[in-house]
């Protein structure tokens, strides 16, 4: 189950999971970009809580409440100084990046608990560390999802359900294209590494976490050479 499957990381992950013979339920604000017998798409705006809940209930029914992995990939990023931002834009960013993942994981985790198995994946961003002007709302939501992920993991590991967050440095997507070439170059030079730089590396990490036999005591995976995890 993946959000944001019409572009970027969400689209790439959906395609890879389908190649591996999995069934994938995806959603996005735009029409589906994948035609596959095992892909089930719903066009929704995660800013709409009622429709989001309806989608989750539909997925649970179609999958017979057997959901192995939920990946929260949809994201909103409007690059503006906070003083110049609109209330609507702030609201949408917080709802899509933070509230929607919370609501979806709340409903999905119930099915995973019954199965005593499952993995919930969130994506964070190096923006949490950078404190760049124009990213205040976005950075706050990503910082929030990391905090939420840590606590949720502690709650669900009692039921053999894992929760992990991958903090992404740079992956070429529609969202990251809002950065200039100079900014991207400076970013890559500053961090020296980019271990989640493509879909293959991301899906390999997700697979590794899913098949890990023990509960995750540390669940925030960073894009740094010396710090693989933080508590």
Residue, then its C-alpha position, 0 to 999 in steps of 0.5 A: x500500500x503506497x501513497x503518492x504513486x503518480x510520480x517520484x519515489x512512490x511511482x518508482x516503488x510501486x513499479x518495483x514491487x509489481x515486478x517482484x510479483x506483489x499486489x500494490x494499492x496506490x493513490x494520488x491526486x492524479x490519474x494512474x500512471x501504471x497499467x498492471x493487473x496487480x495494481x489498484x489505483x484510487x484518485x484522492x487528495x490526502x488533504x481530504x480526511x473523509x476520502x482518505x479513510x474511505x480509501x483505506x477501508x476499500x483497501x482493507x476489504x480488497x486485500x482481506x485485511x492482509x497488508x504487509x507494507x504501508x509506504x507513506x510517499x506522498x508529500x507536499x512542498x511549497x517553498x516560501x518564506x513563512x511570512x509570505x506563505x498562505x494559510x491554505x498552503x500551510x494547512x495542506x502541507x501539514x495535512x498531507x505530510x503529517x496528518x494523513x500518514x498518522x490517520x492511515x497508519x492508525x487504521x492500517x496498524x490495526x490489521x497488521x496487529x491482527x496478523x502479528x506482522x507488518x511494516x510501516x515506512x515513512x520518508x523524512x528529509x535532510x531538510x530537518x537538519x539544514x534549516x533552510x529559509x523557505x522550508x519552515x513548514x515542510x521541515x517541521x512536518x518531516x521533523x514531526x514524522x520522525x518523532x511520530x515514527x519513533x513512538x509508533x515503533x515502540x508501541x507496535x513492536x510488541x505486536x511484531x509490527x515495524x515502523x521505520x523512517x528513511x531520511x532522504x538526501x536527494x532523489x531526482x523527483x518532481x519535488x526535488x526539482x524545486x531545488x536549483x542545480x547549485x543547491x543540489x551540488x552543494x547538498x551532495x558535496x556537504x553530505x558526501x554520500x547519498x545512499x538512498x539515491x535511487x529507487x533500487x537502493x530504497x527498495x533494498x533497504x525496505x526489504x532488509x527492514x521487512x525481513x529483519x527478524x528482531x524488533x527495531x530498537x532504532x528506526x530512523x535511517x540516516x543518509x550519513x556515513x558514520x550514523x546509520x541510525x539514531x534513536 
